[in-house]
């Protein structure tokens, strides 16, 4: 699995090899093309992503119906419509790849297992 994921975790807490094995086996590689919506408005978020290569954009609509960018996630960042992921309710945010993007993803069940 990618060294950058472990480095990111270890900025928070040191991991021994057993702990790292438990984490890395739960992440799955994904590749998405530019302009792909990982999470649509109104959809319940099912994953948290770790950006290996590329850029993701989290956006919503303002009261006028215009798109407003909330955050750009670059390499070595975790990305998600986090509130939707935690609460398992429909998201008022969308997550989009701005360019061809390589990710690692972890689903809700796998995250809870950790």
N, C-alpha and C positions, 0 to 999 in steps of 0.2 A: 504494500500500500504506500501511498505517497508520504514522503518524509515531511513535507510541509504541513500535513494534517497533525502529525505527532508534535512537530515544533510548536504549532499553534496551541495545542492542548498543554504542552509543557511550559508555556508562558504563564499559565494559570496554576498548574500543579505538576510536580514531578510524577512520572509514570514508570513503574517497573514493567518488565516485558510481559508479565501475565496480564496486567491491567491494559496495556497497549493492545494485546491480542484480543481482549474482550471488546475493545472499542473498534478496532479496524475491521473485524469480521462482520460488523453490523452496517458498515458503509458500503454503498454500491456505486460503481462508476456510471456516469451518464454523460452523453454528448448531445447538445442541442444546437440547432442552427440559429443564426441571427434572427431576431424578431419573434422567436418562439415564446409563447406565454406558458410559463411553468405553473402559474396560479392565475386564474381569471377572477375578475370582480364577481362576488357572489358565490364563489367556490370555496369549499372548506379546505384549508391547507393540510396536506398529509405528510409533508416532508420538511426537513431542514437540509439545506444545501451548503456545501463547502466549495468555494470557487477555486479551481485549480488553474484555469486559464480562461480569460474573457472578462466580461462585465455584465452584471445584472442590474436592472432598474426596478425599484419598488415605486409604484405610483398609485394615485387615487384620483377621483374626480371632485372638483370643488362644487359649491352650490350652483355655479353657472354651467356645470357639465364639462368644464375644461379639465384636461389631464394636468396633474400636478406631480412632479417628481419629488418623492420623499427622501430617497436615499439611493446612492449608487454603490454596489458591492463589487469590489475588485478582487484580484487574486489574493488568496489566503484569508478571505472573510467568510463568515457564516452568513447565509441569506435565507429569508423566509418571510412569509406574512405571519409573523410570530404570534400575534394575538389570536389569530384564527387557529394556528397550530395548537396552542396551549388549550384554548377553550373548545376547540372542535366545533366552531360556529362559522357561518359564511363570512368570507373576508370582504372588507370594504376597500381592500388594496389588491393590486395585481403585481405579479413578478414576471419580468420579461428579460430575455437575453438580448443585449444590444449588439452582440457579435457572436460568431460561432464560439461556443463555450463548453469547456470540460468541467465536470462537477463530480463531487462525491455526495451521495444523498443518504439520509437515514430517515426511516419512517417512524411514526409515532410509537408503535409497539416496540420496535427495537430500541428507541430512545428510552422508553420507560424501563426496559430490561437493564439498562446501565445503572 
